[in-house]
Amino acid sequence: MVIAYDEEAQTLKVCTLLRDSLARRLDAALVVPWPLEEVNFKLDDEAARTLGGAMFAMLGEPAVPVTRVF
């Protein structure tokens, strides 16, 4: 899943990409790993809020690494 901000339309665009088309872009991207082991493989509301907050932080400052808060 990819979330992008469209400045002209002032909207968030949520979309999916085929794994192959995403793979070649990962080398140039800021990638923040989210090991599921750290949340006991449980994707609950708290994990979703934390991940969502990190995504918004990355949209605002894409060059700044995000600290995980699990």
C-alpha positions as CSV (number, residue, x, y, z in Angstrom):
1,M,0.0,0.0,0.0
2,V,1.2,3.5,-0.8
3,I,-0.1,6.7,0.7
4,A,0.7,9.9,-1.2
5,Y,-0.3,13.5,-0.7
6,D,-1.6,15.5,-3.8
7,E,-0.7,19.1,-3.0
8,E,-2.8,20.5,-5.9
9,A,-6.0,18.6,-4.9
10,Q,-5.1,18.7,-1.1
11,T,-6.0,15.0,-0.8
12,L,-4.4,11.8,0.4
13,K,-4.2,9.1,-2.2
14,V,-4.2,5.5,-1.0
15,C,-3.3,2.9,-3.6
16,T,-1.8,-0.5,-4.1
17,L,1.1,-1.5,-6.3
18,L,2.1,-4.8,-7.6
19,R,5.1,-6.2,-5.6
20,D,7.3,-6.3,-8.7
21,S,6.7,-2.6,-9.5
22,L,7.3,-1.6,-5.9
23,A,10.5,-3.6,-5.5
24,R,12.5,-1.5,-7.9
25,R,11.5,1.7,-6.1
26,L,12.5,0.6,-2.6
27,D,16.2,1.2,-3.2
28,A,15.5,5.0,-3.6
29,A,12.9,5.2,-0.8
30,L,13.0,5.8,2.9
31,V,12.0,2.4,4.3
32,V,11.1,2.0,8.0
33,P,10.8,-1.6,8.9
34,W,8.0,-2.6,11.4
35,P,9.0,-6.0,12.8
36,L,5.8,-7.8,13.8
37,E,7.6,-9.7,16.5
38,E,7.8,-6.4,18.5
39,V,4.0,-6.4,18.8
40,N,3.7,-10.1,19.3
41,F,2.4,-10.4,15.8
42,K,-0.8,-8.6,16.9
43,L,-2.1,-5.9,14.6
44,D,-4.6,-4.2,16.9
45,D,-5.9,-0.6,17.2
46,E,-2.9,0.6,19.1
47,A,-0.5,-0.8,16.4
48,A,-2.7,0.8,13.7
49,R,-2.6,4.2,15.5
50,T,1.2,4.1,15.9
51,L,1.7,3.0,12.2
52,G,-0.7,5.7,11.0
53,G,1.1,8.4,13.1
54,A,4.4,7.3,11.6
55,M,3.0,7.5,8.1
56,F,1.7,11.0,8.6
57,A,5.0,12.0,10.1
58,M,6.8,10.6,7.0
59,L,4.4,12.5,4.7
60,G,5.3,15.8,6.4
61,E,9.1,15.2,6.6
62,P,10.1,12.4,4.3
63,A,13.8,12.8,5.0
64,V,13.4,12.4,8.8
65,P,13.5,8.9,10.2
66,V,10.5,8.0,12.4
67,T,11.0,6.5,15.8
68,R,8.8,3.5,16.6
69,V,6.8,3.7,19.7
70,F,5.7,0.1,20.6
